Amino acid sequence: MSGQISRQVFVRRALGGLAGAVLLSSCRQATPHAVSSPGPPDWTALGGRLDGALILPSDAQYGPSKGIFNARFNGSTPAAVLSAASVTDVQKALAFASENHIGVSVRSGGHSYIGASSLDATLVIDLRRLPGGVDVGNDQVTLSPATDLDSIQTQLASRGRSIPSGSCPTVGVAGLALGGGLGSDARLHGLTCDALVSAALVLPTGEMVTASADDHPDVFWALRGGGGGNLGVVTSLTFRTFPVSDRDVVTLTFPMEMAAAVIAGWQDWQSAADRNVWGMVNLTVGDGPGRCTVILATPSGSGPAVAGDMLSTAGLSALSTRTRTLNRIDFVHYFEGGDDARAPRAFVAGSDIVGEMTSAAAESIVTAMSAWPAGAGSATAVIESLSGAVSDVDPADSAFPWRRQAASVQWYTESTADAAAGWLTAAHHALGPASVGGYINYPEAGQPLARYLGPNLQQFNAIRQKYDPATVMRSGIGTGG
C-alpha cells in the first residue's frame, strides 16, 4: 500500500488534529545495481518502435514524467521513462532492458513509500496509459494495473459491488494488491490479493504469461503478497467482487495515558468480534496533547451497540463517541479523506508486524510514540488487526506471510526533520521481539526482503530466480535475505 495514503489520509487528518478518517496504501525502494552493457543503449531505436512516449533526461517532460507521490524522491534520476500505451510497449521495453542490462522499475499509482516507482539508473515503465480501465462482469472485475482505487470503487459501487482495497484514492490497484492489500474489508473478505483470480504478466524476456491457480501457479503464488515489480510487469488483474451494503462508522476518542490499554483491549476484542466489524487504532503525537482514537466500521444500525460491547469487554471508557451511517460510496469517500489526499507530499513511513499483542507489546508501541522528538512536527502510528478472513489463508499458500500474527503497525510522519528516520529506527527497537517483520506495502530503504516475506522468502526467491535470473526487475527491496 500501502500502501498504504489514506490510511495515510487517516494519518494526515490525525496529524492535523482531525481524528476521523483512515489511512494507507503500497510500495518500495532500493539502490539499483546498474550493469554496464556492451555498448550504449540505442534509446532512439527503442523509441521509434513504441506506441507510447519514451522520455529521456534531455527531454522537457523528464521532470514531470518521473514524478511520484512521495516528494522526497523528486530528485530521482532514472535512465528513461516509458509512458506505455500498449502491452506491446511493455514487451519491447523489457526485452530492450534485458538485452542492454538495464534495470526496470514500474510505476502504476506511484505511491512507493521509498521511491521504487522511479529508481535511479532504471528504465521506468509507467503503466497509467495502458488501455483497460475497469471492466466489470457479474461477479468479477478486470482492471488495468494503474487504475486508481477511487475509480474502481466508484464504478463498482454503482453496481452494488466492491473488492477488498485500501483507501487512498490515487493508489494504483497493482501496487496495493501485489503487496497484500490491507483495508476496511479485510476481516470479512480478506486482503486485496486474496480476491485475485488471475493476472497478465510480461516477463523480463518480453514473454507474456497469465498467472492463476491453474496457469503458472508459482507466479500466481508470488504475485499474491510478494510485492510489485519483482517478477515482471503486470498488465491486467482480475478480481472476485462482493456485494456491498451501508455501514456505520464509529469514532471513539481516549486520553493518551490510556493508549496501551486501548490497544491491547481493542485487539483482544477485535480478534474475537464478528467479521462484519473492522477497526483500527490511531496514536498521534507532536503537535500538542497526544491523541488516541479508535475507528470502527460495522453493519448499518449496529455501530452504537458494537462500540458499547468493545468498551465493556475491554474495560474502557471513551471521552467521546460519534456514529454515522454511510452508503458504500460515501463510506469509500469518507475514508479517502477528500481532495487533499490526492496531493503529493513528502513523508517518512514504515511498519512492524506484531506477532502477539500482549500488554508489553502495546506498551512498546506507546513507548515508540513517546520517543518522537519535541519540536519536530507530528507523527502517527496506526494499528490494524490481521484477524478474521486474513487468517483463513494458510501462510504458505501465498507470498503474504502474516496470516497468524496479531496486527500491523504503520509509522508515519510528514515532518522534514532529520530526526524522522532515526525515530523510525528507534520505533522498531522499541518493539523488540514483539515485532516479527514488516508489511511489504509499507517498506523502508535498506531493509532486506526477509523482513517482509519471513518464512516465505526462500520459495519467493526461487521463483524470482526462475523468471528473472539476471535481476532485471528492481522492486526497491534487497535482492536476497
N, C-alpha and C positions, 0 to 999 in steps of 0.2 A: 501498500500500500503504500501500507501503505496503507498507503500505503502504507497513510496510510497505507489541508489535508482536509479533513473535515471532521475526522476525529481531530484533525488539525483545526477545523472550524471550531469544534468544542474547545480546543486548547486556546485558540485565538480569543474566543469570547471570554474564556476564563482569564486569560492574560489581561483582557481589558476590563475585567470585573463583572462581565455579564454571564454569570453561571446559568446556562440553559441551552446549549446546543450539543453538537457531537463532533468527534474528530477522527480522522486518519485515512491512509492510503498506501503507496508502494514504491520500492526501487533500490539502487546500489552504486558503488564506485570501486575503482582500483587503479593502480598505475599500470597502464598497458605497456607490455614489453614489446615494442615495435621491433620486428625482424627486418633486417636490411634485405632488399630484393636484389636480384641480379642486375637490374638497371632501373632508372627512374620510371615510375608507373606512367603509362600513357593515358592521363586523365582525359585528354581531348578525345581520344578514340572511344573511351567509355562513354563520355557524354553524348557523342554522336549516335550511340546505339540505344539511347534511352527514350522512353516516353515522357518521363519526368525531367526535373531540372537537377543538374549536378553543379553544386556551388563550391567554389574554391576560395582559399583565403584572400585571393586578389580581387574577388568579386564584391560588389557593393552590398549584396544581400547576405554576405557571410555572417556578419554580426547577428542580425535578426534570425537567420536560419539556424544558428547553433544555440540560441537561447532556450533555456528550460525554466521550470517553475522555481527552483531554488536559486535565487540570485547570487548566492555565494559562489556559484560556478560560472558567472558571466565571463570570466577570463579564460575559459577553456579554449584549447586550440586544436580541434580535430583537423585531420588532414583534408577532409572534404565532407560535404553534406549532400546526400542524395534525397531529394523530395520525390519519393517513388510514386508513380502514377499507375502502376500495374504490378501484378505479381511477377511478370516477366522482368521488370526493372529490378526487383529484388533478386531474382535468379542471376541475372547478368552481373549485378553488383557483387554478390557473394562469390561467384566464380572468379571475377576480376580480383577481389581481395585475396582469395586463396592463391591464385597464380602469382600475385605480387607480394605475398607475405605481409599483408596489411591487416591489422586488427579491425574488427567490426563492432560498433556499439549500436544499439537500437533505440529509437525514440518512438514511443506511442503517445502517451499523455505527457511525458517529460517531467514526471514528478519524482524522479530518483532523489532520495534523501542525500546521496553522496555524489550526484552529478554523473551517474553512469549512462545517462541518455545522451551525453555529448563528451565522451572521453578524449583526452589529448591523444594526438597522433593516430586516431582511428578514422575509418570511413563510417560516418553516422548515416544509418538508413532510417529516414523519417517516414513513418507509415501513415501520416494523417491524410494524405491524398489518395490512399488506396480506396478503390470502389467497394461497395458492400453495405456500409451503414448498418441498419437494423432491419433484419429480415425475420418477421415473426410468423411462426407456424401455429399449430393448435396448442401444443404444449412444449414447444422448443423455440429457440431463437438463435439465429446465426448472426454473428457480429464481426465487423471489421475490427482489427486489434486496437486501433487508436480511438474507437468510438468512446466518447466520454460518458461517464456514469449518469449524468443528468439526462442526456438524450435517451439513453437506454431505459432508465426508469420512467421517464415521461411517456415514451411510446408504449412501453409495456403496461403502465398503469391505465392508459386509455382503453386497454383490452382486459383489464382486471387481472393482470399477471405481473410477475416480477422474477428476478433472480437474486440470490444472496449477493450482496455487494456492500462496498464501503459507502462513505457519504460525501467525499469531496467531489463536487460537480464536474471538475475538468480532468480527473484521473482517467487514463485510458484503461479499458477493461482488460487488456492483455497483461499489463503490469500488475494489476490487482490480482487477477486470477492465477497467474503463473507462480506467484509467491504464496498463495493460500487464499487470502481474502476474508479478513475479519469484518464483521458488521453486525447490525442490529437484528439480522435474521439468522445469525449463526446457530443459536441454541435450538431453533426449530428446524431449519433447513440446511444446516451445515455451512462450511466455507464456500466461497465462490468456486474454488477448484473442485469441490465435491459435486457441483452441478454440471461440470464439464462433461460433454458427451463425446466430442471429437475436436481435433484441431488440425488445420492445414499448416504445414511447416516446410520452409525452404532450408535445406541443409547447407553447410558451408561449401559443398561441391557445386551447388546450384540445383541439385535434385529436389523435386517436390514430393513430399510424402504426406499421408494422412495418418494421424495417430488417434487410436481409440482403444477400447478394451480388446478388440479383435484384430486390429491392424497396427503394427508397430507398438505392441503393448508396453515395451520397455521405454519408448519415448513418451507414451501417454503417462506412464508412472512418473517419469521425471518432470513432465510439464505440470503436474498437479502438486505444486508446492516447492519445486526446486529453484524457482526464480526465473525471471525472463532473461533472454539473451545468452543462454548457456549452451544450447544445442544447435540453434539455428534461428531463423526469423519466422515467427508465427504470423500467418497472413489472414486467418479467419478462425473463429471459435464458435462452436455450437453448444448451447446450454439447455438443460431442462429448466422449465419455468414452473412457478407455483402460483395458485390463486391468492389474491390479496383481500384484505378487509380493513376496516377502520381500526385504529389503535389509540389507546390512551398513552400519554407521555406524562410522567410524574417526575417533578424535580424536588428533591429534598436537600436542605442545607443543614450543616452541622458545625459546631465550633471546632476549630483546628485542633484543640487539645484532645478531641475525641477521635481524631483521624485513624489511629491504629485500630481502635475498637470498631470503627465503622468498616474499615477494610476487611478485617477478619470476620466480623459478624455478617456483613453483606456476602462475602464469599461462601461462608458455610450455608447461609440461607439460599443463595443463588444456585449453588450446585445441586440442591435438592428440589428447587422450585419447578413448577410446571414449565415445559419447554416453550410455551407461548409467551413466557416472561423473559425479557432480556434486560441487562443493566450494565452500568459502568460507574466507577468511582473516579472523581477528579480531585486532585490536590493542586492548588496554585499558591505560590509564594513569591514575595519580592516586590510587590507594589502596594504594600500596606498589610493589614492583618491577613494571615493565611486563610484560605477558603477550602472547605471540604464539601463536595457536592456529590450526591448520588442521582443518576438519571435512570428511570425505569421505563420500559415500553411493555405494555400489557394489552390483552384483548379489550376492545371497546367496552366501557362501562365498569371495568373491574379495577381501574387504577387505584382509587382510594383504599379498597379492601386489600389489594396486593401490597400496597405501601404499608398499611397498618400491620399486615402479617409480618413483613420484613422487620419493622421496628420492634414488634412484640417478640419475635423469635430471636432477634439479635440483642434484645435488651437495650435498645437505643431510644433516644428522644430527639426529634428534629427541631431545629429552630424555626423552620418554615417548610410548608409543603404546598406545591402548586400542581394541579392536574388540568390537562386539556385533552380533548378528543379530536383526532385528525384523520381525514381520509388518506388514502395511500399517497397521493401526490403531495398533499400538504405535509404529511409525515416525512417524505423524502426531502422536500424543500426546507422544512424546519431544521433537519439535521445537516443540510448543506450549508446553512448559515448565511445565505444571501449573496449579493453580488461581490462583497468583499472577499469571499472565499475563492473567487476566480483570479484575483490579482497575484502575480508572482511576488515572492518575498524571500528574504534571506533567513535561514533558520539552521539550528543545530539540533539534531534529534537522534535517538537510539532506542534500544529496547532491552528488556530482560524477560525471560520466561521463568515464572516461579513454579517450582515443582510441587510444593505443598504450601498453602497459605496458612502457616502457623501464626501464632501471636508474635513470635520473634520475627518472622518474615514481614508481617505487617508493620512492626516497629521499625524494621530496617528501611522500608520504603519512606516512612516519615523521617527517619534519620537522614536519608539521602536528600530529601527535600529541604530539611533544615540547614543543610550544608551549602545551600545556594548563597553565593556571596552578596553581601549587602551593597546596594548601590549599582547593581549590575542589570537592573530591569526585572523581568518576571520569568518564571519557569513553571512548567506544569508536568505532572505525572498523571497518566490516565490508565486505569486498571480495568481489564475486561476478562470475564470468565471464559475458560475453554471447556465448559461443561455442556451438557445436552448433546445435540446431534454432532457436534465436533468430535466427540469421543466415540461415535458409532463406527467410524472407520478405524481399522487396525493401523497402528503406527507404521507397519511395514508395507501397507497396501498402497501408499502414495509417498511421494518425496517429503511431504509435510510431516514432520516427526512428532509434533507436540499434541498428541491425542490423549495422553493420560496425565497431563500436567494441570495445574490449577488455574493459572492466569497469565495473561500478557500485560507487561507494564511498558508503556511508551513514555519516554522522557523527551521533552520538547521545550525549546526556547527560541525566541526571535531576538534575543539580546545579541548585540555585536561585541560585547565584552570579550576580551581574550580568555576570561575565566570560564566561558561556556563549555569549551571542550574538556577542560580539566574537571569541571563539575560532573560531566557525563562519565568520565572515567571513575571519579570518586563514587558516583551512584552505583556503578557495578560492584565496586569494592564493598560498599555498604551492605549490599545484598548478600555478598559472600556465597556460601554454599546453598543458600535458598534459591539462587539463580542457576538454572541448568543450561541456559543458552540464550539465543535471541531470535526474534521474528525476522525472517529474511526480507520482508517488505519494509522493515524499519532498520536498515543496516547502517553500519558505521565504517568509515575508512580504516583500513589496516587490520580489520578483523578477519580471521580465517573462515573459510566456508564451513568448517566443522562446528563453529559456534551456532550456525543457523540450521544445519541439517542433522546434527547429532548422530544418532545410530544409523541414519540412512546415508551417511557420507560415502561410504565405500561403494555401495551399489550405484549411487548417483555418479561418482567419478568414473566407474567402469562404463556406464552408458555414455557419458560425455567423451571418454577416450575413444569409444567405438565410432561415434558420429562426428567428432571434431578433434581428431588426434593432433592436429597442428595448432590447436587453441586459437582458431581464427576469431571465434566469438569471445567478446570481452564483456562480461557481466558486471565487472567492477569489484567483485569479491574475490579473495585469494584463490589461486588455481589449485590448491591442494588442501591438505588437512590443516 
